[in-house]
Amino acid sequence: MTKATRRGVLAVVTAIVLLALGLGVGVVVGDALGIRTEPSAQMTPAEEVIPAVSEAIAPPTFTTIDIPVDPRTDLAVQDLESAVQDAAATAGEASLTVVVLDGADDDTYTLAGAPDALRIEASSVTGAVRGIYDLSAQIRSGRSVAEHLGETVTSRLPFRMVDLGAVGVEPDPALWEAGDDYSHVSRAFEEVYLEEAPYIDRESLADAYDDWEQFLARSLANGYNAVAWPGFVEYATFDDVEGGPIYPEGDAHVARSLALRDAFGPFWDRAAELGVKVFLRTDMPTLTPTMNDWFVDRLGSLATEDPRLWQTYAEGLDELYAAEPGLSGILIRIGEGGDIYKEPGWDYYSAIAVRTPEAVRTMLESYTAQAEASGREVIFRTWSVGIGAVGDMHTDADSYHAVLDGIDSPALIVSTKYTLGDYYSWLPLNDTLETGDQRRIVEFQSKREFESLGAFPNDLGAEFQWAIQTLLAANPRIEGVWTWTQDGGPWRAGPMILYLKAGFWQLSELNTQVAAAIARDPAVDVGGVTVDWAREFFSDDPATVTAIAEAMTYSHAAVKNGLYLGPFAEVRAFALGLEPPPQMWLFEWDILTGDSATLDVLYTIIGADRIDETIAQGEAAVADAERMLGLVEGTDAATWRDPEMREAFVGALEYEVDTLTLLSSYREMFLRQAQWHDTLSPDVHAQWLGARDEYVARAHHHLEWYASDVAHPAWNLTAAQLGVDRADRDLAMAWFARILLLLAAAWVVIGMLAARTRLVAKPGAAAARAAWIASTRPWRARESTLGMLRLDRWLLLGVPVALLVATRAVQTSFLSWSHLLVVLAAWTIFALAVRLFVGRRSPWPVIAAVGGVVVLRCIVTLFALSFSGPGGYWFAFWTDPTLRVTYITIAFALFVWVFVAAGWALSAQLGTRRAWGAVLASVGAGLLIPALVIGAVGIEGALTIWNDELGLLPWGLARILGITTYLEIPDATAWYGAGFAAVLVVAGVLLALPKRRARAAAS
């Protein structure tokens, strides 16, 4: 076998190996994407039926009220007297006697006596108070106070908790005007806190206490008896922990903690006085920099599987409970955290560090032991959002059991959202609530964060009821609910709605009331609850109440069809090892996404045969919203209790109609765009163009009309507009790609022909010939470049450089200069490094080899771009596994072949060892400099810039959890890359040294 034959065989074998490696990479990428779906069982609540609405029954005037002396009964009677006073009229007189007997401390009572001489008999003050509040509710809803005469009333679920509402939150419209603050921090009590001693502004604290008093009164009236209060480590000094104190003498954290306890202790004591439990709501672990350093010094790291870490927190609770007897326990979350929850100006922060079953179990064993010893309780949330090995504990029963089986402390309560995921519609019931041996509570959200953050009417009563009834039938250990009246999602990126304080909070109050009503009586008439709500807040007129209640029966369907894509939302989708939510085109809240990964995959899952159906659902949602608007507008304004309430209701519905119309046009636009990439049909492209124009017009109107309206804020259309900008260029980019592809193919063909014909004598043909030979038979690179003219040499360099730049520019639609900068910087550094190693020798052989392969590599990309531009390129990548693997196989093989060809070409000049050393060091240099720059900028920031320009992943990802957090990319990845590159440089330089120098360096 001749030397030439051996080289040819080696080249073929190398090509096969590289193709095999490329195939492996393609398969691995497909597995990593993990895009798949499976059927999803929908909740099946019965349709809400609105009962006939009769004239309101006027309450009697209570001439005498005989009650036990107790702060709880005093507050309840105040509420009763207020209800009578607010009634449009009274009829007759009555007396009320409350008798407390010795018995169980629950809220059971019997209503005895006569209509004009009511008597509440209860076994405890708790039951007596509940009976008084129920009388108030009947008066506000226009029902007879004697309605339950002779009946014993009890509650099915004794534990009913709410969040903190908007207590201590300043309703400052200026903080909502920008509409882009996606922080999840409430900034409650911000006016109370001072940076320096005495740390508390007493005047603001008094205002916050008034908020608290109002909130407690409202929550008790609604039927709740527990509150989740944010914070824990802020209130603990950790002076007496083993190995402590954590903070050095004189540290401001200690003085601040004592000041905070002194300030808020009376809040907690007041709640206890009224029979309301207070649970400190905290992420775990929550830290300060000093605490983190203390743990690292003592344990070597933030060792979440080490009992000593959790014992420190438990000892902090011992200290806090001893000082503050009004506290009932702690509520723990491990699945979210970071800066998005960090209070401005404070150094308290949370870390997502509890990622294994062992860590969770160790944590809970410490906390429950402390709770049992102190007579408190621990509420553990299973919410884990895909983080670590416990990431699906919230949605997978097997994972739930793996984490929690055997932890059966009577002090432990496990809290779980009723949906199999976050608070989205279309999700199945969370079946993990049907299992487990622990005490359980069910989480509900009134002001649904993913469904306009409370700006749209959204009656969830029927769904809540079906969920509770189904879960109770399966799990008798469910003992309560936790209703979020305000919390969840960004506080200041949506409408300025603050519970009991600002905005149209009354809309979501319906869900707060119905959740409590269902917890007390799972068989309650939810339609009747809606009528009672309408009477309490809007009108006593039967026709007006009926119209409002009827409008609310359409509210959830409008949201469910208008904010979701039904054929996608009805299945469970999986990608990147996670389970994306059913509302991915809104990522998230008010952000209309424009990224190719999301929108293209949505189209594929929906299926081409259901595109028209999906578009029609959006139109149906608009029709439902318009029907609701018509019903409310059709009411007699004179029958409304407060004209401002009617104005608010109509304004909310007008806002919903406008927003759903905008979203309807957007869904058609992006679905037609994907359909064009799929079919390449000119007719579909024309449909896309029409939908695109409709959306742009709607977006302009929406932004102009609602730009400065904090009650009805304009949606964030930044990401959507970026998507429109890219889509507008797709057809032009496809033509650019076709022209470049034609030119590149001509260059290659000329090179192929010139190698065997007299064409080589033509200007530039010698360069094309050299590039073709050197790229396919790099061992002949040196001979192929001999005798070239100056023009040929410049073409040999200029053609691949120009083609590379043009290809990358077209691939990014001329919109990603950062991508171009990084790519060109890496190639430039690689080329300069190779040039240094070549020294005085001719650089043209390696230029020919590298440039020739670069042209071939660009041809592959240009071919993929030539069908429908970058949009079509990414559409195929995300949605067609065969095309994706084929492309990656060829592209990867050619990319690596660049460096193989470079080494082969250099070996004739430097020798094999030195040639490969030069290539290795040059590759390292090309990687090192960009890696250092990215490391200095920060990988999260760099990925955000890159993704904003290319639009591959949701724009909102970087504004919420962060791309690196969501994809679990270590912050130090760029530095790891730089370290690896440095190793390549050193190893390459050592290999590239002449033998004598190499020996000297080694010695």
N, C-alpha and C positions, 0 to 999 in steps of 0.2 A: 504494500500500500504506500503510495507516494505521500510526501509531506502535505501537498495540497489536498489530497483526498482525506487524510487524517483530519486536517483542519475543517474541511467541509462536514465530515461526520461529527466532529466535536461541536460545530456550530449548530447542526440539526439537533443533536442531543441536548445542547444548552437551550435551544428554542423550545423543545418539548418540555424540558424541566420548568422553564419559566412560564410556559402556558399552563402546566399542571399547577404550579404555585399560584398563578393568577386565578385559575379555576377554584382552588382552595380558598383564596381570599374572597372571591365572589360568593362562595357558599357560606363562608363565615359571616360576611356582611349581611347576607340574607337572614341567617340565623339570628344575628344581633338585632336586626330590625324586628324580626319576630312578628310580622304583621299577620294577624289572623282574627277570625271572629267565631263566636259560638252563639247559639240561641239564648235568649234572655226571657225569663218569665216575668211578664208585666204584673203590676198590682191591678186588681180588678174591683175597685170600689163601685158601689151602686151610685147611680146619678142622684145628686142632691135634690130633694123635693121640697119646695117651699110651701109651708102650710098656709091655709087661708088666714089672712090678717084681719082681725076685728078691731073695733074701736078700743083705744086704751082704757083700762079701768083705773079710775082715780083712786089713789091710796087714801086711807083715813089719816086724820091727824092723831098722833099718839099723845094722849093727854097725860098718861103716866107710864113710866118705864122703870121697872124694878129689876136691877141687875146686881150680880155680885161685884164687889169692889175689886177691880183688876185692870191694869193698863190695857189689856187686850179687849175686854168688854167695853171699856171707855171709848177706844178708837172705833170699834164696830158700831157703837151707838151713834157716834159722830157721823159715820157714813150713812146710817139709816136716816138720821135727821136731815142730812144733806140731800138724800134721795127724795124725801118728802118735799123738801123745800124747792127742789128743782122741777118737781112735777107741774104740769100745766094747770092742774086743779086738784083739790082734795074733796073727799066725800065722806062725811061722818067722822066719828071719833072712835078710838080704840085704845086699849091698854096693852102693854107687853110686860110679861113677867118671865124672868129667866131663872130657872132652878138648876143648880148643879148638884148631882148626886155622886156618891162615891162609886168609881168604876174605872174601866179602861180609859187611858188617856188617848182617845182618838176623836175624830170629828163627827161621830154619830150623834144624832139628836132626834127627838120626836116633837112635832108641832101639835100641841094639844089646845084645849080651851074652845073658844068660839071666835067667829070673825071679828067681834068687837072686844074680845078679851083673850088675846093670844097668849099662849104659854109654851115656852121652849124648855123642854126637859132633856138634860144631857148628863152623861156620866163624868164629864170633865169640862173645864173651862174651854178647852179646845173645841169641843162639840157645841157648846153654848155660843161661842163666837161665830162658828160656822153658820149656825142657825140665824143669827142676826144679819150676817152678810148676805145670806140667801134671801131674806126679806127685802133687803136693799136692792138686790138684783131684780127681784120680781117687780118692784116699784118702777125701776128704771126701764124695764122692758114692757111696761103697761099691763102687767098681769096682776091678778088678785093676790093679796098677801095671805089669803086663806086657801090658796091653791093646794097646798100639801097638808091641809088640816087633817089630823088623825093619822098621818103617815110618819114612819121612821125613816129618816134620810141618813145614808152613810156613803162613804167613798170607797170605791174599789181599790184604788191605788193611794196609799197614805203619803207617799213622798212626792212632792211637786215643787220643783226648783226652777228658778229663773236666773238669768245672768244679772249683771249690774245695771242694765238699761243704759241710760245716758247720764247717770248720776255723776256730777262733777265735771261734765264735759261742757266747754264753753261754746254756745251756738254763734260762732263768729263767721258770717258769710264769706269773709275774705279768705278763710282757710279752704273753702270749697270752690272758689271761683276758677282756679287753674284746672281742676278736674283731673289732675294727673298724679295725685298723691296716693299711691297704692299701698301705703303702710297700713298694717293691721293694728297699729297702736291706737287706742282710744284717746290717749292724752288726757284721761280723766284726772282731775285734781291738779292739772298743770298750773292753774292760778293759785293753788294752795301751796305748792312747793316753792321754797326759796333755796338758792344755791348755797348760801352761807347760813350759819347759825343766826336765828333759832330754827331755821329750816322750814317753818310753817308760817303762812300768812293767816292770822286768826280771823280777819274779816272775810276772806275768801273761804275759809274753813266753815264759817257759820253759814254762808250761802250754800256750800256743798251739803251741810247737814240738813238744810231745808229741802234740798233735792232728795236726799236719802229718806227723809220723813215722808215726802210725797210718794216716792217710789214704793216704800214699804206699805203704805196705806193702799195704793192701787193694786199691788201684788196680792195682798191679803184679800182684798175685795174680789179679785179674779179667782181666788182659790189656791194660791201658792203659799208654801210654808218654808222655803229654803232659798238661799241666794248664793251664787258663786261670785266671790270677791277676788279680783286679780291681785296677785302678789304672794310672797312668802319670805324670800331671803332679804327683802327690803326691810322687814320688820324684826329680823333676828340679829342679835349681836354676835352669836357663836363664841361668846367669851368662855363658856364652860365646857366646850367639847373636848373630848379626849385628845391630848396632844396640842390643844389650843392655848391661848386664843388664836383665832385665825387672823384677826386684824391687830396690828401693833398698837401699843399704847398711844392714844391721841389721834388715832385714825378717825377721819370724819364719818366713815360708814357707821361706826358704833353710835356716835352722837345722833346721826340722822335716824338710825333705826329706833332709838329711844324716843326721839321727837315724833316720828311717825306713829309709834304705838300710843303715845300720849294723845296724839291728834285723833286717831281713828278708833281707839279703844271705845270711846263713848258711842260711836256708830254701831259697833258690834254688840255692845251691851244693850243698846236700844232694841236691836233686832231680837236678841235673846229674851228681852222683857216682853216682846210682842209674840213670842213663840215661833220666831223665824230662825232657822239654823243658818249659820254662815260658814261656808267652806272656802278656804284659801285656794284660789285657782292658779296653778303654776305649771310651767314647763319644767321638765327634768332632763338633765341637770340645768339649773339656773345658777349663774355665777357672777362674780366680779373678777377683774384681772387678778386681784389679790387672792381671792379664793382659789382660782385656777392654779396660780403659782404654789399656793400652800398644798393643794392636792398633788401636784406634780412633784414637789419636794418630798412629800411624805410617801406617796404611792408609786412614784416613777412616771405616772401619766394620769389622765382622767380615766381611771380604771373602773368602768361601770360594772364589771363583774366582781369587783372586790367589795365584800360586805363593809369594809371600813369606810369607804366613801359614803355609803348610804347611812351608816351609823352616825356619821357627822351631821347629816341633814336631820336624822331622827332626834339627835340631841338638841339641835336647833329648835325643833318643834316642842321638845320638852320645855325649853326655856320660854318659848312663846305662849304655849298653853297655860303655863303657870302664871304668866303675867296677864293674860287675856282670857278669862274664863268664858267670854261671850263667843269664842270660836268653837265650832263643832267638828272641824276636821279639815282635810286637805283634798284637793281635786287635782289629779296629775295627768299631764299629757306628755308623750315622748315623741310624737310623730311630726311636729313642726317646730320651728324655732329660727333663730338667727336675727339679723339686723332688721328684718321686716316687722319684728315685734318689739324692737328696742325703743324705749322711751327717749325722746330727744333730751340731751344734756345729762343723761345718767349713764353710768358704766355697768349697770346690771344687764346681762344678756343671757340668752339660752343657747344651748348647743344640741344638735341632733346627734347624740352620742350613745343612746341606748338602742343598740341595733341587733342584739342577739337574745334568744329566749332566756339564756342563763342570766344576762344582765337584767332583764325584766323581772325574773323570778327573785333574784337577789335583792333588787330594789323593793319589791312588794313585800318580801319577807321582813325586811327591816321596818318598813313603814307600818305594816299591819301589827307587828309586835309592839311598836310604840303606841299605836292607836288603842290596842286592847288594854295596854297598861295605863293609858291616860283616859280611858272612857270616851275616846273620839272615834271617828270613822275615816276611812280612806276611800275616795272615789277614784277609780282608775279608768281612764278613757282608752278604748282600744284603737282610737284613731291613729293611723301610722303611715298613711300616704306613700306606700311603696318603698320606705326607707329600710335598707338592711334586711337581715334574715327574718325580722318580724314585720316586714312591710305589708303583708297581706293578712295580718291578724284580724284586721277590721272586716274583711270580706270572705275569709276562708275558714270554715269550721275546723278543719284539721289543724291549721296554724293556731287558731284560738286554743284548741286543746293542748297543743304542744307547748304553748306559752303558759297557760293558766291552770291546767289540770293539777290537782293536788294542793293548790293554794285555796284553802277553804275557810279562811279566817272569817268569823262572824262580823268583823269590823270592815270587811272589804265589800265594796259595791262596784260593779263593773258597768260602765256607761258606754252606750253605743248608739250611733246614729241609726235611725230606722231604715235608711236607704242603704243599698249595697254599694256604698261609695259615699260621695259628698251629697250635699242637698240639691240634687238635680231631679227633675221629673224624668219619667221613662225608666228609671232604675227599678230593679226588683226589690222586694222586701229583703232586708238584711237577715238572712237565715242564721247568722251567728247568734242572734238574739233568741233563737229557739233552743239553744244548747248551753251546756256549762252548768256547774254546780253552784256558781256564785250568785249572790244577790244581784239583780240587774235593774237598770233604769234605761229608758228609751229617750233619745235626744230628738227634739224637733226644732225647727227654725221658723220663726214667724215672718221676719223681713228677709225673704229668700235672697241671698246674696247673688246668686247666678241668674236670678229672674227679675232683674231691674232694681235690686236692692230696695224693694218696697215702694217703688214709684208707680207700679201698675197694680190694679186690683188683682188679687190672687187668692181665692178662697180654697183652702186646702182641707176643709173640714171632712169631706167624704173620704179622702185619702188617709188622713190621720186616723179616722175611726176604723177603716178597714185594717190598717196596720196594727192598731192596738188590739182589736178583736182577734185577729189572726195570731198574733204573738202570744196573747194570754191563753189562747186555746192550746198552744204548744208548750208554753213554759210558765209554770205557776210561780217561779222565783222572781218574775218581774214585779217590782213593787213601786215603781214610780216613773216620772217623766222629768226631763230637763228641757224647758222651753227657752229658746234664745229670743228675747224680745227685741234686741238691738244688734247684738254682736255677730261676727262672722264676716270675713272679707274686709276690703278696704273701708276705712271710715270716711274718707274725704274725697273719694274718686267718683262717687255717685251722687244721688240727690241728698240735700241737707235735711235728713229726716232724723231727728233725735227724740227718742221715746219720752213722751209726756212734755216735751220742751219746744220742739220746732218742726216745721214741715207737716206733711199729711200723715202723721204716725197712726192716725185712726184706721187707715186701711189695713195695716198688718196687725193691729190690735185684735181684729177678728180671729186671726189664727192663734194669738195668745189666749184668747178667751175660749176658743173651741178646744184647744189642747187640754186646758184645765178641766173643761166640762166633760171631755171624753175620759180623762183620767179618773174623774170622780164617778162617772157613769158611762161605761163603754157603749151602752145602748141609747145614749141620749139622741134626741132628734136634732141633727146638725143643721137642718134647714131652719128649725126653730131658733137655734143659737144665732144664725145669721139674721133672722128677723129681730131678735132681741138686740143684737148689735146695732142694726139700722135704727131701731127706735131710740136706743140710748144716745147715739151721736148725731142723728140727722133729723128725724121727724116723728111725730105721733100720728100723722095722717096715714090711714091704711093704704091708700092708693100710692102714695109716695114710698112708703116702706115696701110695699109689694114690688114696685118698679126697681128699687135699689136691690132688693133681695134677688129678684129675677135676673138683673144684670150680673150679679155676682155668680150666678150659676154658669155663665159663659166665661167667667174670668180665667179659670184654670185652663180651659181648652184653648183660649187665645194665647196664653203664655206657652202652653205645651206644644202647640203647632207653630207659633210664631218665632219662638226662640230656639227651636230644635229642628233637626232634619229627621223626620219620622223613621224612614227606612234605615238610617244609621243608628238613631237613638234606640231603636227597638232590639238591637243586638248588643252583645258584649264584645268590645273590640280590645285587642291586645297589640302592643308595640313597644319595642325597646325594653322588654321585660316588665312593662307596666300596663295598667289598664286605664287608658285614657277615658275621660268622662264623656257622656253622651252629647255634649254640647261643644265639641271641639272647634267649630267655626267661630265661636265666641271664646277667645282665650285671653283672659277670662273676664267675667263681669260685663264691662261695657266696651271691651276691646274686640273689635271686629278683625279677625286675623286675616292675613293675606299671604301666608307662607305656602310654599308648594307642597311640603310634606303633608300637612293637614288637609288642604283642600283637594289634592289629587287622590289621597287615600279615601277621603269621604266619598268622592265620586265613584271610586271603584267599589266600595262597600255598598253604596246605594244601588249601583248597577244601572247600566244604560237604559234598561227597560222600565225603571222607576223614576226617571228624571222628571217626567211630566207630573207624576203623582206628587213628588216632593215639592215641585214649584207650586202646585195647586194647594198644598197644605199651607204654604205661606199666605196665599191669597185668602184661604178660608179663615186664617187667624185675623187678618185685617177685617174681614167681614164680621167676625165675632166682636171685635173691638168696636167697630162702627155700630153694631147692634146695641152694645152696652151704652155707648155714648148717646144713641137715640133714646134709650129708655130713661136715662138720667136727665138728659136735656128736656125730655117730654114731661117731667114733673112740674107741678105748680110751684114756682119759687116762693110763693107766700106761705106754703106749708112747711118749709124748712125752718128748723129751729134757729139756725144761724146762716145768713146768706153767704158768709165766707166758706162755710163747709160745702155748700153747693158749688161755689166757684172752684174750690179745691178739687172736688170730685170731677167736675167737668174738665178742668185743666189736666188732671191726671189721665183721663180718657183720651183727650185730644193729643196729648203727648204719646200715649200708647199707640194710637192710630198712626201718627206720623212715624214713630220709630218702627213699628211693624211693617209699614209700607216701605220704608227704607231697607229693612232687612229682607223683605220679599224680593225687592229688585236686586239686592246683592246676591241672594241665593241663586237666582236665575242666571246672573252674570257669571259667577264662578263655575256653576255647573255646566253652562254652555261652553265656557272656555275649556274646561277639562274634556268635554265631549268633542270639541274640535281637535284637541291634541290626540284624542283616542281614534277619531274617524277621519280626520283631515278633510272633512266635508266643507266645501265652500258655503253651502246653505247654513250649516251650523255656525260657521264663522260669522255669517251675516246676522244670525240670531244673537250670537254673543255681542256683536257690535251694537245692536239695538238695545240689548239689556245693559250693556256697559254705559251707553249714553243715558239711559233711564236712571241707573244708579248714580252716576255723576251729578245729574240734575237734582235727584232726591238728596244726595249728600250735601250739596251746596245749600239747599233750602234748610235742611236739618241743622247744619252748623250755623247758618246765619240766624235762624229763628230762635235757637236754644243756647246760643254761645254763652250768654251771661246769665242764664236762668239757673240759680243754684237749686231750685225746687224741681226743675225738669232739665237737667244738664244735657248738653249735646254729648252723644256717644264719642268715644275715642276711635276715630277713623284713620289714624296715622298708618297703622299696619295695612289696612285695606287699601289706602291710597298708594302705598308702596307697591302692593300687588298689582294695582291697576297700571301704575307706571311701567312695571316690568312687562305686563301683558300687552300693553300698547306697543311695545317694541318687538314682540315675538316674531311677527311676520317679516319685519324689516331685518331682524337678526338672521332669520332663516335665509333670506336672499343674500345677505352678507356672507353667511356660511357657504352657500352654494357657489358664490363667486370665488371665495377663497379656496374652496374645495377644488373647483375647476383649475385654478391657477396652481395649487399644490400638486394635483394629479398630473398636470401638464409638466411641471418640473420633474416629477418622478419618471414620467414616460420619456421625456427628453433624455434623462439620465440613462434609462434602460436602453433606448435606441442608440444613443451616442456611444455606448460601450461596445457596439457591434457594427456601427455604420460610420460614414464620413460626416455625419451630423456633428461629430465632435469638433469639427473645425469652425462651426458657427459660434458667434459671440455668446458666451454664457453656457454653452453646451458642455464645455470641459468641466465647469463647476458642477453642473447637474450630474455629469458622469461620475465625477469624483465622489459626490455625495452618495450616489446610488451604490457604487462599489464599496465605499468605506462603511456604509451603514449595514450592508448585507454580508460583506466579506472584509471585516475590519483589519485582518492581517495584511490586506492589500492597500490599506489606506495610504501608506507612504508613497507607493509607486503611482497611485491614482492621482496624486496631487503634483507630481513632477511636471515641470514645464508649463504650469498654468500662468496665464497673463494676469496683470494687475486686476482687470475687470472681473476675471473668473474668481480671483481670491476674495474680492469684496462681495461678490454674489454668494460665494461659498459661506461666508459669515452672515451677510445681510439677509439672505432669503430665510434661513431658519429663525433668525432673531425677529425679523419683521412678522413672519408667520406665527411665531409663538405669541408675540405681543397682540397681534390682531385676533388670534384664536381665543386667547384669554379675555380680551376685551369684548368680543362677540358673545362668548360663553356667559359673561356677566352683564350683558346688555349695556355695556359702557356705564354701568352704575356702581361698580365696586372697585374703586381705586386702591383701597387697602389690600384687596386680594391681589391685584396686579403688582402692587409694590412688594408684597412678601414674595410672590413667585419670581418676579424679575430680580429681586435682591438675592434670593437663594441661587438662581442660575448665574447671576453675574459674579458672585463670590466664588462659586464653583469654577467658573471659567478662568477667573483671575488666579485662583490657586493652582489650577492645572498649568496655566501659563508660567507660573513661577517654577514649577517642577520641570517644565520643558527646558527652561533656560535659553541657551543660545541655539538650541536645536529648532528646527522648523515646527511651528505650531499647527501648520495646515493639515497634517494627517489626522490629528485628534479633532480638529475643528470639523473636518469633513465627516468623520465617523459620528461625532455627537450631533452635528447639524443635520446629517442625513436621517438619523433616527428620530430627532425632534420633528422633522417634517412628517415622517410616517406617523408619529404619535399624534400630531395635529390633524392629520387626515382622518384618523379614527374619530376624534372629537368633532371635527367639522361635519363628518358624515352624520353623526348623531344629531347635530344641531340643524342640519339642512332640511329636516322635515317640517318642523313648526317652531324652530327657534329654541332658546333656552328653556322656555316653558315646556315644550315637548320633550326635551332632553331629560328634565327632572321628572316629568310625568312618567316616562318609561322607567326611570330609575326607581321611583317609589312604588310603581304599580305592576310592573311586568317582571317577574323573577327571571324568566328566560333571557330577556334582553339585558337585564341588569348583570346577570352572571356572565353572559357573552361579552358585554362591553368591558367589565372589570377584568376578565381573563385576558383579553387582547391588550387593553390599556396598561395593565400591570406588567405584562410581559414586555411590552415595548419600553415602558419606563425603566425597568431594570436593565433591559438590553442597551439603553443609553450608556450605562456605566460599564457594562461588559464590553461594548464596542470601544469605549474610551480606553479601557485597560489594554485591550487587544491591540489597538492602534498604537498605543505608547510603548508596548513591549518591544517593538522593532527598534525603538530609539533608546529606551532605558533598560531593557531587560525585563523579564517577567516579574520578578519580585519587586523591583523598584517601580515598575509601571502600576502594579496593583496597589502598592503603597501610596503612590501619588493620587490615584483615584480615590482610595479610601480616605486619605487626608482631605482631599478636596470636597468629597461628599460631606465629611464632618464639618468642614469650614462653612459650607453652604447651609448646613443645618444649624450650626452653632450661633451665628450672628442673629438670624431671625428669632431663634429660641431665647437668646438673651434679651432681645428687645421686647418680646412678648412677655417674658418673665418680669421685666422691669415695669411694663405697663400693667401687668396683671392678666392672667388668662381669662378671667371672667369678662374684663373690659374688652380684651382683644376679640373674644368670641362674640360679644355683643355687637361690636362695630361690624365685624365680618358678617354676622347673621342679619343685621339690619340692612346691609347692602345687598346680600344675596337672597334673603327671604326664604331660607330653607326650612327653618324651624319657627315656631310661633314667636312673634315679636314680643308678646307679653311674657314669655318665659324668663327673659332677663330682668323684667320689672317685678317679678313675683318671687319665686324661689331662687332664681338664678340658673343659668344654663348648666354651670358646673355642678351645682347641687342636684338639680333634677336628673342629670345624666351620671351623677356620682363620679365626676372627673376631679381628681385631687388638685388642690390649688397649686401644688408644686410641680405639676406635670411639665410645664415649660422648663423648669429648672432641671428636672430629670432628663428631659430631651437635650438640654444644653450639656449636662454631664455626660450623657451617652455620646453626644457629638464630640466633646473634648477627648473622650477615650478614642474615638475613631481618628481624630486628628493626630494624637500622640502615636497611636499604633501605626497609622499610615506614614507619618514622618519617619519613624524608626525603620519601617520596611523600605522607605524610599531612599534612605541614606546609602551612599556607596559602601562597599563591604568594610573598608578600614574604619570609616566613621561609625558604621553600625556597630562594629565590635567595640570601639572606644565608648560609644554611648551605652552599650550594654554593660561594659565593665564599670 
